[in-house]
Amino acid sequence: MKKQMLDILACPIDKYYPLELYEMSTNADIIMDGALFCSKCSRFYPIIDEIPIMLPDELRNKNNDMQFLQQWKDKLPGKIANEAKPWHL
C-alpha cells in the first residue's frame, strides 16, 4: 500500500477518517506489512503484502486476523495487539 492511500481510506464500518497507520515492514514509500486502526470503533485492518484488508466484519477471516496479531504482537501497539476488535464480538 502506498502511504499516500492513507489520505483516502476510511473505516468501512463507521466511515471514520483518518485511520491510524502502523508500519511493520516498508520498502521506500510502500507499506509491505502494517495495520490501520480506527480510533472510533477500535477495529484494526491488517496490511499484508501491500494490500489493506478492509472487509466488513461478516467477510473477515478470524483465523487470518488472529495469525496476523500473533505474528506482529511485538511491533503492534497495545491498543491493537490487546484491545482492538478485528471483528464484531
JOZIWO-V405991 format. One record per residue. N is the residue number from 1. D_FIRST is the distance of its C-alpha to the first C-alpha in Angstrom with 1 decimal. Layout:
N/D_FIRST, N/D_FIRST
//
This chain:
1/0.0, 2/3.8, 3/6.3, 4/8.3, 5/6.9, 6/8.8, 7/11.8, 8/12.0, 9/11.1, 10/14.3, 11/15.8, 12/16.9, 13/20.2, 14/21.5, 15/19.3, 16/19.1, 17/17.2, 18/15.7, 19/13.9, 20/14.0, 21/11.1, 22/12.1, 23/10.6, 24/12.3, 25/11.0, 26/9.4, 27/10.1, 28/11.0, 29/8.5, 30/5.4, 31/5.1, 32/6.7, 33/8.6, 34/9.3, 35/10.7, 36/11.1, 37/14.8, 38/17.1, 39/20.2, 40/22.3, 41/22.3, 42/21.1, 43/18.6, 44/15.5, 45/12.5, 46/11.0, 47/7.5, 48/8.9, 49/8.3, 50/4.4, 51/5.7, 52/6.8, 53/10.5, 54/12.2, 55/15.6, 56/19.0, 57/21.2, 58/23.4, 59/20.6, 60/19.0, 61/20.1, 62/21.9, 63/22.4, 64/18.7, 65/18.1, 66/21.1, 67/20.1, 68/16.7, 69/18.8, 70/21.3, 71/19.1, 72/17.6, 73/20.6, 74/21.6, 75/18.4, 76/17.8, 77/20.0, 78/23.0, 79/22.0, 80/19.3, 81/21.1, 82/24.5, 83/24.4, 84/21.3, 85/21.8, 86/19.5, 87/21.8, 88/24.9, 89/27.8
//
